[in-house]
Amino acid sequence: MASPFSRRQGTAGAFERPVTKVFVIPVIRREDYDAFRRDVGPTLASTYDEWAKVLSNEVAEARRTGKTVVEAEINYDEFRQYCSTAGKKPDPVTLLEFAAHRPLGEA
């Protein structure tokens, strides 16, 4: 079994550990999807089912490329509050930013 450490030593003599690649996915409840789509915009799929399919494909691709996939459940009201407090527009970038700062669970 390969060591979790690389063979390369840093200047301080410590072994370097490879960085884990993490793919954070925002998890939106079905009942909140229309509200998110209205606020975040038409870049989200037209329906929850279409979005879930796209997300499933993205997760499979991330895993195929060796990334660790984690889920971040997104509460619509908390997301709206975050946007308001931070002075940010509720768009796809802000949604991903918000997801990256949520408690995460491995998918």
N, C-alpha and C positions, 0 to 999 in steps of 0.2 A: 504494500500500500504506500502510495506517495505521501511524503510529508506535507503538512499544510503550509510549510515555510519554503521559500525559494532557497536555492543554493547560494544566491548572491548575498553578500554581507554589505550593510551600510557602513558609512565612515565611522560610526560609533561602535561597530562590531556587532550590532544587533542584526538578526536575520529579518528580512522583509517578508511580510505576508501579503499574498495577492489580495487586491481589493475585490470584495464581493460586489457583483453587479445586481442592483435591485430595481425591479420594475413595480412601481406603485400604481395600483388601479383604483380609481374611484368607484365605489359601489353605491349605486342609487337605487332606492326602493322603487318598485313598480308604481306605487301610488304617488310618488313624487316626480316621476319622470317628466310628465307634461309641464310641470312648473319649472323644472330645470331647463327643459328645451326652450320654453318661452323666454327665460331670463338669459341663458347662456348663448342661445342662438341656434340657427339652423345647421351649424356644423355638427351638432348631435344628430343621430339618425332620426328619421321621422317617427318611429315607434319604439317603445321599450324593447320589444322582441328583436327588432332590427339591431338596436344598440347592443343588446346582449350577445347577438351572434358576432358582431364586429369585435366586441370585447373578448369573446371566447377565442377568436382567431388571433388577436393580438397577444393574449396570454400564451397560447400555444407557440407562437413564434418566439416570444421572449424566453420561454422555457427551452425551446429548441436551441437557442443561442447561448444557453447557460446562465440566464439571469434567474435570480430568486424573485418569485412573484409574491407580492403582499397586497392584501386588500385594505382599503381605508373606507369605512362606511361614512357616507356623507349625509348629514341631516340637512334638509333644505333650509329650515329656519336658521340653523347655525351658520350655514354658508352665506345666507343673505345678511346676517348680522356681521359676519366677518367682512364682507364686501363694504358694508356701510361704515363700519368702524375704521377699516383700513383705507377707505376712500378709493376702493378699486371697483372697476367695472366687472359685473358678473359674466366673464367670458371663459372660453376653454382654458386659457393660460391660468387664470385665477382659480378655476376649478381644480386644475392639477396641482397648483401651488398649495391650495387649501388641503387637498388630499394628502400631499407629502408631509403635512404637519399634524395629521390625525393619528390617533392610536392605530397601530397596524396589526393585522393578523395574517399569518401565512396562508396563502390560497392553495 
